[in-house]
């Protein structure tokens, strides 16, 4: 598979947002679901759709969305006047695991499906909470919910975390990176060697983001730890003085 190059100024803003200790999006100051029955409710609108230049993202669901969907309209989808938001309010009122605070955002909404995300707090042990619903004859039925991390989505590939190989010290003129690749999917303890590809590389003025993917093994796999595999990443241009980022999660992590 050839490298995929994504150039978007939006990613730069997201990287900056992810470098601090605050969540990617701030929770709404509004009260929880008990306060949503207000005459000022506004209709829930579909988030920005994926475009040809967007990297598809996912968070604990097959439904994919754009980065802009996480940064678009202000959060507060739990207060919207929409049947899917009604289903979210009902879930939050009945579910004892999901946080009941405000600040949910709809990142996917179609005639058939809806996906809501809420930034987790630092002590909740995950990046986001999700809640997914599917439209049925009886209304919007619950599909799944829980904690998730936003990750890039590629058909047939699983994003893999990477680190610089021991002794690797990139310089401004560096165009080849030696890295260690850690498969995230269960692989029965097998190394990802021979199954690694460059899924995408994004070149911005202040950063280079590399996303590596691993072709998952077929059939049932056990989930014990597996050794990393060494891999070489060829850049199309010198690194320069830009930050080097691993895009296996979103926002990308510095390397």
HUKADA-V104883 format. One record per pair of residues at least 12 apart in sequence whose C-alpha atoms are under 8 Angstrom apart, sorted by sequence separation. I is the first residue (numbers start at 1). J is the second residue. D is the distance in Angstrom with one decimal. If there is no record, write none. Layout:
i | j | d
I | J | D
I | J | D
This chain:
i | j | d
54 | 66 | 6.3
55 | 67 | 7.6
104 | 116 | 6.3
105 | 117 | 5.3
117 | 129 | 5.6
118 | 130 | 6.5
131 | 143 | 7.8
132 | 144 | 5.3
198 | 210 | 7.6
199 | 211 | 5.5
200 | 212 | 7.0
243 | 255 | 7.9
54 | 67 | 7.6
104 | 117 | 5.5
105 | 118 | 6.3
117 | 130 | 4.6
131 | 144 | 6.0
132 | 145 | 6.2
164 | 177 | 7.4
165 | 178 | 5.5
198 | 211 | 6.4
199 | 212 | 5.2
104 | 118 | 4.5
116 | 130 | 5.6
117 | 131 | 6.6
130 | 144 | 7.9
131 | 145 | 4.3
164 | 178 | 6.2
165 | 179 | 4.5
198 | 212 | 4.7
199 | 213 | 5.5
50 | 65 | 6.3
103 | 118 | 6.2
104 | 119 | 7.7
115 | 130 | 7.0
116 | 131 | 5.2
130 | 145 | 5.2
131 | 146 | 6.9
164 | 179 | 4.3
165 | 180 | 5.4
197 | 212 | 5.9
198 | 213 | 6.2
49 | 65 | 6.9
50 | 66 | 5.2
103 | 119 | 7.8
115 | 131 | 5.9
116 | 132 | 6.4
129 | 145 | 7.2
130 | 146 | 5.5
163 | 179 | 5.5
164 | 180 | 6.1
196 | 212 | 6.9
197 | 213 | 5.4
49 | 66 | 6.5
115 | 132 | 4.5
129 | 146 | 5.5
130 | 147 | 6.2
162 | 179 | 6.3
163 | 180 | 5.3
196 | 213 | 5.8
197 | 214 | 6.3
48 | 66 | 6.9
114 | 132 | 5.8
115 | 133 | 6.6
129 | 147 | 4.4
130 | 148 | 6.8
162 | 180 | 5.4
163 | 181 | 6.7
196 | 214 | 4.6
197 | 215 | 8.0
113 | 132 | 7.5
114 | 133 | 5.3
128 | 147 | 5.7
129 | 148 | 6.0
162 | 181 | 4.4
195 | 214 | 5.4
196 | 215 | 6.6
48 | 68 | 6.4
49 | 69 | 7.8
113 | 133 | 5.8
114 | 134 | 6.5
127 | 147 | 7.4
128 | 148 | 5.3
161 | 181 | 6.0
162 | 182 | 5.9
195 | 215 | 5.3
48 | 69 | 5.5
113 | 134 | 4.6
126 | 147 | 6.1
127 | 148 | 6.3
128 | 149 | 6.0
160 | 181 | 6.5
161 | 182 | 5.3
195 | 216 | 7.7
47 | 69 | 5.3
112 | 134 | 5.7
113 | 135 | 6.1
126 | 148 | 6.3
127 | 149 | 5.2
128 | 150 | 7.6
160 | 182 | 5.8
161 | 183 | 6.8
192 | 214 | 6.8
112 | 135 | 4.9
126 | 149 | 6.5
127 | 150 | 7.4
160 | 183 | 5.1
161 | 184 | 7.2
48 | 72 | 7.6
78 | 102 | 6.8
111 | 135 | 7.4
112 | 136 | 7.9
159 | 183 | 7.8
160 | 184 | 5.8
47 | 72 | 7.4
78 | 103 | 7.4
159 | 184 | 7.4
47 | 73 | 7.9
76 | 102 | 6.1
77 | 103 | 7.1
78 | 104 | 5.9
158 | 184 | 7.5
76 | 103 | 4.7
77 | 104 | 5.3
78 | 105 | 7.7
158 | 185 | 7.1
75 | 103 | 5.0
76 | 104 | 5.2
77 | 105 | 5.1
75 | 104 | 5.6
76 | 105 | 6.1
77 | 106 | 6.1
187 | 216 | 7.6
75 | 105 | 4.8
84 | 114 | 6.7
187 | 217 | 6.5
74 | 105 | 7.7
98 | 129 | 7.4
181 | 212 | 8.0
183 | 214 | 6.7
185 | 216 | 7.0
208 | 239 | 7.2
44 | 77 | 6.8
188 | 221 | 5.1
189 | 222 | 7.5
187 | 221 | 5.4
188 | 222 | 4.4
189 | 223 | 7.0
208 | 242 | 6.5
210 | 244 | 7.8
70 | 105 | 7.3
186 | 221 | 5.8
187 | 222 | 6.3
188 | 223 | 5.7
189 | 224 | 5.5
191 | 226 | 5.7
193 | 228 | 7.9
196 | 231 | 7.7
198 | 233 | 7.4
206 | 241 | 7.5
207 | 242 | 4.5
208 | 243 | 6.2
209 | 244 | 6.1
210 | 245 | 6.3
211 | 246 | 6.1
212 | 247 | 7.9
44 | 80 | 5.3
186 | 222 | 5.9
187 | 223 | 6.3
188 | 224 | 6.1
189 | 225 | 5.5
190 | 226 | 5.5
191 | 227 | 5.2
192 | 228 | 6.8
193 | 229 | 5.2
206 | 242 | 4.7
207 | 243 | 4.4
208 | 244 | 5.2
209 | 245 | 4.5
210 | 246 | 5.3
211 | 247 | 4.8
212 | 248 | 7.0
42 | 79 | 7.8
43 | 80 | 5.4
44 | 81 | 6.2
69 | 106 | 7.7
70 | 107 | 6.5
186 | 223 | 4.5
187 | 224 | 7.7
188 | 225 | 7.9
189 | 226 | 4.1
190 | 227 | 7.0
191 | 228 | 5.8
192 | 229 | 5.9
193 | 230 | 7.4
205 | 242 | 7.1
206 | 243 | 6.2
207 | 244 | 5.9
208 | 245 | 6.1
209 | 246 | 5.7
210 | 247 | 5.7
211 | 248 | 5.6
41 | 79 | 6.4
42 | 80 | 5.3
43 | 81 | 4.6
44 | 82 | 5.8
69 | 107 | 5.2
185 | 223 | 7.8
186 | 224 | 7.3
188 | 226 | 7.4
189 | 227 | 7.2
191 | 229 | 6.1
207 | 245 | 7.0
209 | 247 | 5.8
41 | 80 | 5.6
42 | 81 | 5.4
43 | 82 | 5.8
69 | 108 | 7.9
77 | 116 | 7.8
187 | 226 | 7.3
41 | 81 | 5.4
44 | 85 | 7.6
66 | 107 | 7.8
36 | 78 | 7.3
37 | 79 | 7.6
65 | 107 | 6.1
36 | 79 | 4.9
65 | 108 | 6.1
88 | 131 | 7.3
183 | 226 | 7.7
209 | 252 | 7.3
36 | 80 | 7.9
64 | 108 | 7.2
182 | 226 | 7.9
8 | 53 | 7.6
25 | 70 | 7.3
33 | 78 | 6.7
63 | 108 | 7.1
154 | 199 | 7.7
182 | 227 | 7.3
183 | 228 | 7.1
7 | 53 | 7.6
8 | 54 | 8.0
25 | 71 | 7.1
30 | 76 | 7.9
33 | 79 | 7.3
87 | 133 | 7.7
182 | 228 | 4.8
6 | 53 | 6.5
28 | 75 | 6.2
181 | 228 | 5.2
182 | 229 | 7.0
6 | 54 | 7.5
27 | 75 | 7.0
28 | 76 | 6.0
98 | 146 | 7.1
180 | 228 | 5.8
181 | 229 | 5.2
6 | 55 | 7.4
26 | 75 | 7.8
84 | 133 | 7.1
180 | 229 | 5.5
181 | 230 | 6.2
25 | 75 | 7.8
162 | 212 | 7.5
180 | 230 | 4.5
181 | 231 | 6.9
91 | 142 | 8.0
160 | 211 | 7.6
161 | 212 | 7.3
179 | 230 | 5.7
180 | 231 | 6.2
63 | 115 | 7.3
159 | 211 | 7.0
160 | 212 | 5.6
178 | 230 | 6.9
179 | 231 | 5.4
87 | 140 | 6.2
159 | 212 | 6.0
160 | 213 | 5.3
178 | 231 | 5.9
179 | 232 | 6.3
87 | 141 | 7.4
159 | 213 | 4.4
160 | 214 | 6.3
178 | 232 | 4.7
179 | 233 | 7.5
87 | 142 | 7.5
158 | 213 | 5.3
159 | 214 | 6.4
177 | 232 | 5.5
178 | 233 | 6.5
11 | 67 | 7.7
33 | 89 | 5.7
83 | 139 | 7.5
84 | 140 | 5.9
157 | 213 | 5.5
158 | 214 | 5.3
176 | 232 | 6.6
177 | 233 | 5.0
10 | 67 | 7.7
83 | 140 | 6.9
157 | 214 | 5.5
158 | 215 | 6.5
176 | 233 | 5.6
177 | 234 | 6.6
10 | 68 | 7.4
157 | 215 | 4.9
158 | 216 | 6.7
176 | 234 | 4.7
177 | 235 | 7.9
33 | 92 | 6.9
34 | 93 | 8.0
47 | 106 | 6.8
156 | 215 | 6.4
157 | 216 | 6.7
175 | 234 | 5.9
176 | 235 | 6.1
33 | 93 | 6.9
46 | 106 | 7.6
47 | 107 | 5.7
156 | 216 | 7.6
175 | 235 | 4.9
46 | 107 | 7.8
47 | 108 | 6.3
175 | 236 | 7.0
46 | 108 | 6.8
47 | 109 | 6.9
175 | 237 | 6.3
46 | 109 | 5.2
175 | 238 | 4.9
45 | 109 | 7.8
46 | 110 | 7.1
174 | 238 | 5.3
175 | 239 | 6.4
165 | 230 | 7.3
173 | 238 | 5.0
174 | 239 | 5.6
172 | 238 | 6.5
173 | 239 | 6.1
174 | 240 | 7.5
33 | 100 | 6.7
172 | 239 | 5.3
173 | 240 | 6.0
32 | 100 | 5.5
33 | 101 | 7.4
171 | 239 | 7.2
172 | 240 | 3.8
32 | 101 | 4.7
33 | 102 | 7.2
59 | 128 | 8.0
170 | 239 | 7.8
171 | 240 | 7.1
172 | 241 | 5.6
31 | 101 | 6.4
32 | 102 | 5.1
60 | 130 | 7.2
30 | 101 | 8.0
31 | 102 | 6.0
59 | 130 | 7.3
61 | 132 | 7.7
30 | 102 | 5.9
29 | 102 | 6.9
30 | 103 | 7.8
27 | 101 | 7.9
28 | 102 | 5.2
29 | 103 | 7.5
27 | 102 | 6.2
28 | 103 | 4.1
27 | 103 | 4.1
28 | 104 | 7.8
26 | 103 | 7.0
27 | 104 | 7.4
162 | 246 | 6.8
161 | 246 | 7.1
60 | 146 | 7.9
60 | 147 | 7.5
161 | 248 | 5.5
60 | 148 | 5.3
160 | 248 | 5.8
59 | 148 | 5.4
60 | 149 | 7.2
64 | 153 | 7.5
159 | 248 | 5.2
59 | 149 | 5.5
60 | 150 | 7.8
159 | 249 | 7.9
27 | 118 | 7.6
59 | 150 | 4.6
164 | 255 | 7.1
27 | 119 | 7.1
58 | 150 | 5.6
59 | 151 | 6.4
163 | 255 | 6.5
26 | 119 | 7.3
57 | 150 | 6.5
58 | 151 | 5.5
25 | 119 | 6.5
57 | 151 | 5.5
58 | 152 | 6.3
24 | 119 | 7.1
57 | 152 | 4.4
58 | 153 | 6.0
152 | 247 | 7.6
23 | 119 | 6.1
56 | 152 | 5.8
57 | 153 | 5.2
152 | 248 | 6.6
23 | 120 | 7.3
55 | 152 | 6.7
56 | 153 | 5.4
151 | 248 | 6.2
152 | 249 | 6.7
23 | 121 | 7.3
55 | 153 | 7.6
56 | 154 | 7.5
151 | 249 | 4.5
152 | 250 | 7.2
150 | 249 | 6.0
151 | 250 | 5.4
149 | 249 | 7.1
150 | 250 | 5.3
149 | 250 | 7.6
150 | 251 | 7.9
23 | 127 | 8.0
12 | 204 | 7.4
4 | 198 | 7.7
6 | 200 | 6.9
8 | 202 | 8.0
12 | 206 | 8.0
3 | 198 | 5.4
4 | 199 | 6.1
5 | 200 | 5.6
6 | 201 | 6.3
7 | 202 | 5.5
9 | 204 | 7.5
12 | 207 | 7.8
1 | 197 | 6.7
2 | 198 | 7.3
3 | 199 | 5.8
4 | 200 | 4.3
5 | 201 | 5.0
6 | 202 | 4.7
7 | 203 | 6.0
8 | 204 | 7.6
1 | 198 | 7.4
2 | 199 | 7.8
3 | 200 | 5.4
4 | 201 | 6.1
5 | 202 | 5.4
6 | 203 | 7.2
7 | 204 | 6.6
1 | 199 | 7.7
3 | 201 | 6.8
5 | 203 | 7.6
18 | 251 | 5.5
17 | 251 | 8.0
18 | 252 | 7.7
15 | 251 | 5.5
14 | 251 | 6.1
15 | 252 | 6.4
